[in-house]
């Protein structure tokens, strides 16, 4: 499919979040596309109304003008405009607020940001009630293969509960048909058609550019190389519980600095902290969040994983694969149900669920297996989750590298589903 996408060109690659953008532009004055650098925001923004003026703050001349006189810069713009990389001049948001209050029309401003504006100091409330934020992720596997991306929807709707099943499974030791390549490549559109070695080089250059340029747009950082050291260390810990104190010791930094740097990496959409799920009646829970690098390819590059490591570094690949699954499901939530929330579960008996999904009182669970075979105790964490949730439990998935949908349990409801459904549905 990469070859087909290279032939088609990135300019016409459809993004599944487009209907959400269309809806927001019809009734909201300011629509902001947020997501990591190089995930496709600019391409998507330019593909909207062709009559809309496009300006990017990556242009040094425009950047200087906007910083010198934010209000004057906004006042001189036409009625409908796209401003790319708006996080580079945070003061523009207050100027946009004044402009919108003077002339409140839907779709006036389309903004993009490579930092989470809602987490930047003093900006979270500046456009409250006037702006809708839509999160664009690196390419999901369904988008890459030009599919609709329905795994999450089918799971939430209960479609898998009555799926037709067969019994052929791949052997435990063989490499997955295409899963491995997808995990270690990741989802940045610029990697389409690149070799493994060129992918690694792209990741290195990508991270260096962000550390050197974007970090200082979102925080006062004494030494940006400390941020680089932190994310390199975190890549080896992706999928694990976040231990602030141990991280501080490993980096030779104080706890306060570690917390601040984690916030910077989170604002730049490089890491994700997955909070611990809990229910009031649940006891003996581990409360620490899990940490994932947002993109599995970046995690694989920074931790040195390659295809040959699949069998003898299975545990490490398992953690990176888990992050891959978390990212796919959170991306699909953007066009399936933005009200879904994502967590992890672990108790002091070491029983865990890789991903807990909630909507109101409803609870679903997902476990990830880096193998093509199923065992008797698969779904152990999901059974614990179901016992805690009672009538609020809606179902569980065991995502594995097999080829068949298999019922593991009817009570509680647990179904094994192939990981390939991420790119085949």
C-alpha positions as CSV (number, residue, x, y, z in Angstrom):
1,X,0.0,0.0,0.0
2,X,2.9,2.4,0.6
3,X,3.7,2.2,-3.1
4,X,0.2,3.1,-4.0
5,X,0.2,6.1,-1.6
6,X,3.5,7.3,-3.0
7,X,2.0,7.2,-6.5
8,X,-1.2,9.0,-5.3
9,X,0.7,11.7,-3.5
10,X,0.2,13.0,0.0
11,X,-1.9,16.0,-1.2
12,X,-4.9,13.8,-1.9
13,X,-4.6,11.3,0.9
14,X,-7.9,11.5,2.7
15,X,-7.9,11.9,6.5
16,X,-10.7,10.3,8.5
17,X,-11.1,13.3,10.8
18,X,-12.3,15.5,7.8
19,X,-16.0,15.2,8.7
20,X,-15.3,16.6,12.2
21,X,-13.5,19.6,10.6
22,X,-16.4,20.2,8.2
23,X,-18.9,20.2,11.0
24,X,-16.9,22.6,13.2
25,X,-16.3,25.0,10.4
26,X,-20.1,25.4,9.9
27,X,-20.8,26.7,13.4
28,X,-17.6,27.7,15.2
29,X,-15.6,30.9,14.6
30,X,-12.1,29.4,15.3
31,X,-11.2,25.8,14.5
32,X,-7.8,24.6,15.6
33,X,-6.0,21.4,14.3
34,X,-3.6,20.2,16.9
35,X,-1.1,17.5,16.5
36,X,2.6,16.7,16.3
37,X,4.9,18.2,13.7
38,X,4.8,16.4,10.4
39,X,1.5,14.5,11.0
40,X,-0.2,16.2,8.0
41,X,-1.8,19.3,9.6
42,X,-0.5,21.8,7.0
43,X,-1.5,19.5,4.1
44,X,-5.0,19.1,5.5
45,X,-5.4,22.8,6.3
46,X,-4.4,23.8,2.8
47,X,-6.9,21.3,1.3
48,X,-9.9,23.1,2.8
49,X,-11.6,26.1,1.1
50,X,-9.3,27.1,-1.7
51,X,-10.4,30.8,-1.4
52,X,-9.1,30.9,2.2
53,X,-5.8,32.8,2.7
54,X,-3.0,30.6,4.0
55,X,-0.1,31.9,6.1
56,X,2.5,30.0,8.1
57,X,4.4,31.3,11.1
58,X,7.3,29.1,10.1
59,X,8.0,32.0,7.7
60,X,10.6,34.0,9.6
61,X,9.4,37.4,8.2
62,X,5.7,36.7,9.1
63,X,6.8,35.4,12.5
64,X,8.7,38.6,13.2
65,X,5.7,40.8,12.2
66,X,3.3,38.8,14.3
67,X,5.4,38.9,17.3
68,X,6.0,42.6,17.1
69,X,2.3,43.5,16.7
70,X,-0.1,40.6,17.2
71,X,-3.3,42.7,17.0
72,X,-2.2,44.7,14.0
73,X,-1.2,41.4,12.2
74,X,-4.6,39.9,12.8
75,X,-6.5,43.1,11.9
76,X,-4.8,43.2,8.5
77,X,-5.9,39.7,7.5
78,X,-8.9,39.0,5.4
79,X,-12.2,37.7,6.8
80,X,-11.3,34.0,6.4
81,X,-7.7,32.8,7.0
82,X,-5.6,29.8,7.9
83,X,-2.7,30.4,10.3
84,X,-0.3,27.5,10.4
85,X,1.9,26.8,13.5
86,X,0.1,29.4,15.7
87,X,1.8,28.2,18.8
88,X,4.9,30.1,17.7
89,X,3.1,33.4,18.7
90,X,0.8,32.6,21.6
91,X,-0.2,36.3,21.9
92,X,-2.1,35.9,18.6
93,X,-4.9,34.0,20.4
94,X,-5.9,37.1,22.4
95,X,-5.9,39.2,19.2
96,X,-8.0,36.5,17.4
97,X,-10.4,36.6,20.4
98,X,-10.9,40.4,19.9
99,X,-11.4,40.0,16.2
100,X,-13.9,37.2,16.6
101,X,-15.8,39.2,19.2
102,X,-16.1,42.1,16.8
103,X,-17.2,39.9,13.9
104,X,-18.4,36.5,14.9
105,X,-18.8,34.3,11.9
106,X,-18.4,30.5,11.6
107,X,-15.1,29.3,10.1
108,X,-13.3,32.7,10.3
109,X,-10.0,31.2,11.5
110,X,-8.5,27.8,10.8
111,X,-5.5,27.4,13.0
112,X,-2.9,24.6,13.3
113,X,-0.6,24.0,16.2
114,X,2.2,21.6,16.8
115,X,1.9,22.2,20.6
116,X,-1.2,21.6,22.6
117,X,-2.5,25.2,23.0
118,X,-4.8,24.1,25.8
119,X,-1.9,23.2,28.0
120,X,0.1,26.4,27.4
121,X,0.0,28.9,30.4
122,X,-2.6,31.6,30.3
123,X,-4.1,30.4,26.9
124,X,-6.6,27.7,27.9
125,X,-9.4,30.1,28.5
126,X,-8.6,32.9,25.9
127,X,-10.9,31.4,23.2
128,X,-13.3,29.5,25.4
129,X,-16.7,29.2,23.6
130,X,-15.2,30.5,20.4
131,X,-12.7,27.7,19.4
132,X,-13.0,24.0,18.8
133,X,-9.9,21.9,18.9
134,X,-9.6,18.9,16.7
135,X,-6.7,16.5,17.2
136,X,-4.9,15.2,14.1
137,X,-2.7,12.2,14.8
138,X,0.0,10.6,12.6
139,X,-1.5,8.4,10.0
140,X,-3.5,5.5,11.4
141,X,-3.0,2.2,9.7
142,X,-6.5,2.4,8.3
143,X,-5.8,5.7,6.7
144,X,-2.5,4.5,5.3
145,X,-4.4,1.6,3.7
146,X,-7.3,3.8,2.6
147,X,-9.7,2.0,4.8
148,X,-12.6,3.4,6.9
149,X,-11.1,2.5,10.3
150,X,-13.9,0.7,12.1
151,X,-12.2,-1.5,14.6
152,X,-13.0,0.7,17.6
153,X,-16.5,1.4,16.4
154,X,-17.2,-2.3,15.9
155,X,-15.8,-3.1,19.4
156,X,-17.9,-0.4,21.1
157,X,-21.0,-1.4,19.1
158,X,-20.6,-5.1,20.1
159,X,-20.1,-6.2,16.5
160,X,-17.3,-8.6,17.4
161,X,-19.5,-10.4,19.9
162,X,-21.3,-12.4,17.2
163,X,-18.5,-12.5,14.6
164,X,-18.0,-15.5,12.3
165,X,-14.9,-17.5,13.4
166,X,-12.5,-20.0,11.9
167,X,-9.6,-21.9,13.5
168,X,-6.4,-21.3,11.5
169,X,-3.6,-19.6,13.4
170,X,0.0,-18.8,12.5
171,X,2.8,-20.4,14.5
172,X,4.2,-18.7,17.6
173,X,7.7,-18.1,16.4
174,X,7.2,-16.7,12.9
175,X,7.4,-13.0,12.0
176,X,4.0,-11.3,11.6
177,X,2.9,-10.8,8.0
178,X,3.1,-7.0,8.1
179,X,2.6,-6.0,11.7
180,X,6.3,-5.7,12.5
181,X,7.0,-3.3,9.7
182,X,4.1,-1.1,10.6
183,X,5.1,-0.9,14.3
184,X,8.7,0.1,13.7
185,X,7.8,2.5,10.9
186,X,5.2,4.5,12.8
187,X,2.7,6.9,11.3
188,X,4.4,10.0,10.1
189,X,3.3,10.6,6.5
190,X,6.8,11.6,5.4
191,X,8.0,8.0,5.9
192,X,5.8,6.6,3.1
193,X,8.1,4.7,0.7
194,X,11.2,5.0,2.8
195,X,13.5,2.1,3.6
196,X,14.2,1.0,7.2
197,X,17.5,2.9,7.3
198,X,16.0,6.0,5.8
199,X,13.2,5.8,8.3
200,X,15.7,5.8,11.2
201,X,17.5,8.8,9.7
202,X,14.2,10.6,9.3
203,X,13.3,10.0,13.0
204,X,16.7,11.3,14.1
205,X,16.4,14.5,12.1
206,X,12.7,15.0,13.1
207,X,13.5,14.8,16.8
208,X,16.5,17.1,16.5
209,X,14.5,19.7,14.7
210,X,11.8,19.7,17.3
211,X,14.2,19.9,20.2
212,X,16.1,22.8,18.6
213,X,13.1,24.8,17.4
214,X,9.8,24.0,19.1
215,X,10.8,23.4,22.7
216,X,11.5,27.1,23.2
217,X,8.1,28.0,21.8
218,X,6.3,26.3,24.7
219,X,8.6,26.6,27.7
220,X,11.6,28.3,29.2
221,X,14.2,25.5,29.1
222,X,17.7,25.9,30.3
223,X,19.2,23.2,28.2
224,X,17.2,21.6,25.3
225,X,19.7,18.7,25.2
226,X,18.3,17.6,28.6
227,X,14.9,17.2,26.9
228,X,16.6,15.1,24.2
229,X,18.2,12.9,26.9
230,X,14.9,12.5,28.6
231,X,12.9,11.3,25.5
232,X,15.7,8.9,24.6
233,X,15.5,7.4,28.1
234,X,11.7,7.3,28.0
235,X,11.8,5.4,24.7
236,X,13.4,2.5,26.5
237,X,10.6,2.7,29.2
238,X,7.6,3.1,26.8
239,X,4.7,1.0,28.0
240,X,5.8,1.1,31.6
241,X,4.7,2.9,34.7
242,X,6.0,6.4,35.0
243,X,8.3,6.7,38.0
244,X,9.3,10.4,38.4
245,X,11.8,9.8,41.2
246,X,13.7,7.1,39.3
247,X,13.7,9.3,36.2
248,X,15.1,12.2,38.1
249,X,18.0,10.0,39.4
250,X,18.7,8.5,36.0
251,X,18.9,12.0,34.4
252,X,20.6,13.7,37.3
253,X,17.8,16.3,37.5
254,X,15.6,17.4,40.4
255,X,12.0,16.2,40.5
256,X,10.5,19.6,39.7
257,X,12.6,19.8,36.5
258,X,11.6,16.3,35.5
259,X,7.9,17.2,35.9
260,X,8.4,20.3,33.8
261,X,10.2,18.5,31.0
262,X,7.6,15.8,30.9
263,X,5.0,18.5,30.4
264,X,7.0,20.0,27.5
265,X,7.2,16.6,25.8
266,X,3.5,16.1,26.3
267,X,2.6,19.5,24.9
268,X,4.7,18.7,21.8
269,X,2.7,15.5,21.3
270,X,5.8,13.3,21.7
271,X,4.7,11.4,24.8
272,X,1.4,10.3,26.3
273,X,0.6,9.8,29.9
274,X,-2.1,7.2,30.3
275,X,-3.8,7.7,33.7
276,X,-4.7,4.8,36.0
277,X,-8.3,3.8,35.9
278,X,-10.1,3.3,39.2
279,X,-13.5,2.7,40.5
280,X,-14.5,3.9,44.0
281,X,-15.0,0.3,45.2
282,X,-11.7,-0.9,43.7
283,X,-8.9,-1.6,46.2
284,X,-5.1,-2.1,46.0
285,X,-4.7,-0.2,42.8
286,X,-1.5,1.0,41.4
287,X,-2.1,4.8,40.8
288,X,0.9,5.7,38.6
289,X,0.2,6.6,35.0
290,X,1.7,4.6,32.1
291,X,3.9,6.3,29.7
292,X,4.0,5.8,25.9
293,X,5.8,7.6,23.2
294,X,3.0,8.7,20.9
295,X,4.5,7.2,17.7
296,X,5.7,3.6,17.8
297,X,8.2,4.2,15.0
298,X,9.9,6.9,17.0
299,X,10.0,4.7,20.1
300,X,11.5,1.8,18.0
301,X,14.1,4.1,16.5
302,X,15.2,5.6,19.8
303,X,15.3,2.2,21.6
304,X,17.2,0.6,18.7
305,X,14.6,-2.0,17.8
306,X,14.8,-3.6,14.4
307,X,13.1,-6.5,12.6
308,X,15.6,-9.1,13.6
309,X,14.9,-8.4,17.3
310,X,11.3,-9.6,17.1
311,X,11.9,-13.0,18.6
312,X,14.7,-12.4,21.1
313,X,13.5,-9.0,22.3
314,X,9.8,-9.9,22.5
315,X,9.1,-8.1,25.8
316,X,10.5,-4.8,24.5
317,X,8.6,-5.2,21.3
318,X,5.5,-6.0,23.3
319,X,5.7,-2.6,25.0
320,X,6.2,-0.7,21.8
321,X,3.3,-2.7,20.2
322,X,1.1,-1.7,23.1
323,X,1.9,1.9,22.4
324,X,1.1,1.3,18.7
325,X,-2.3,-0.1,19.7
326,X,-3.1,2.8,22.1
327,X,-2.3,5.3,19.4
328,X,-4.4,3.5,16.8
329,X,-7.5,3.4,19.1
330,X,-7.1,7.0,20.3
331,X,-6.8,8.2,16.7
332,X,-9.9,6.2,15.7
333,X,-11.8,7.7,18.6
334,X,-11.5,11.1,16.9
335,X,-13.9,10.0,14.1
336,X,-15.7,7.4,16.1
337,X,-16.6,8.9,19.5
338,X,-14.6,11.9,20.9
339,X,-16.3,11.3,24.3
340,X,-14.4,8.1,24.9
341,X,-11.7,8.3,27.6
342,X,-8.6,6.1,27.8
343,X,-6.8,4.7,30.9
344,X,-4.8,1.7,32.0
345,X,-5.5,-0.7,34.9
346,X,-3.0,-2.4,37.3
347,X,-3.4,-3.6,40.8
348,X,-0.9,-4.7,43.4
349,X,-1.4,-8.4,42.4
350,X,0.2,-7.4,39.1
351,X,-3.1,-8.0,37.3
352,X,-3.4,-5.4,34.5
353,X,-5.3,-4.3,31.5
354,X,-3.3,-2.5,28.8
355,X,-6.1,-0.1,27.9
356,X,-9.4,0.7,29.6
357,X,-11.9,2.7,27.6
358,X,-14.8,4.6,29.3
359,X,-17.8,6.6,28.3
360,X,-19.9,7.7,31.3
361,X,-20.3,4.5,33.4
362,X,-19.7,2.1,30.5
363,X,-16.3,0.4,30.6
364,X,-14.4,-1.6,27.9
365,X,-11.0,-3.3,28.2
366,X,-8.2,-4.1,25.7
367,X,-5.2,-6.4,26.1
368,X,-2.4,-6.6,23.6
369,X,-0.4,-9.8,22.7
370,X,2.7,-9.8,20.7
371,X,2.1,-13.4,19.4
372,X,-0.1,-15.3,17.1
373,X,-1.2,-17.9,19.6
374,X,-3.7,-17.7,22.4
375,X,-3.4,-19.3,25.9
376,X,-5.8,-20.3,28.6
377,X,-5.1,-17.3,30.8
378,X,-5.3,-14.7,28.1
379,X,-7.9,-12.1,29.2
380,X,-7.1,-12.5,32.9
381,X,-7.0,-8.8,33.4
382,X,-10.2,-8.4,31.5
383,X,-11.9,-10.8,33.8
384,X,-10.7,-8.9,36.9
385,X,-11.9,-5.6,35.2
386,X,-15.3,-7.2,34.5
387,X,-15.6,-8.4,38.2
388,X,-14.9,-4.9,39.4
389,X,-17.3,-3.1,37.0
390,X,-20.2,-5.5,37.3
391,X,-23.1,-4.3,35.1
392,X,-21.0,-1.4,33.7
393,X,-18.6,-3.8,31.9
394,X,-19.4,-3.8,28.2
395,X,-16.8,-6.1,26.8
396,X,-13.1,-6.9,26.3
397,X,-10.7,-7.4,23.4
398,X,-7.5,-9.4,23.2
399,X,-5.7,-8.0,20.2
400,X,-3.2,-10.5,18.8
401,X,-1.2,-11.3,15.7
402,X,-3.4,-14.2,14.5
403,X,-5.9,-14.1,11.6
404,X,-9.2,-15.1,13.2
405,X,-11.9,-13.6,15.5
406,X,-12.3,-16.0,18.4
407,X,-14.6,-15.9,21.4
408,X,-12.5,-16.4,24.6
409,X,-15.4,-15.9,27.0
410,X,-19.1,-15.2,26.8
411,X,-19.5,-14.3,30.5
412,X,-17.7,-12.0,30.8
413,X,-17.6,-11.1,27.2
414,X,-14.0,-11.3,25.8
415,X,-13.1,-11.7,22.1
416,X,-9.8,-12.2,20.5
417,X,-9.4,-10.0,17.4
418,X,-6.5,-9.9,14.9
419,X,-4.3,-6.8,15.0
420,X,-4.6,-6.7,11.2
421,X,-8.1,-5.4,11.6
422,X,-6.5,-2.0,12.2
423,X,-5.6,-1.9,8.5
424,X,-8.1,-4.2,6.9
425,X,-11.3,-2.6,8.2
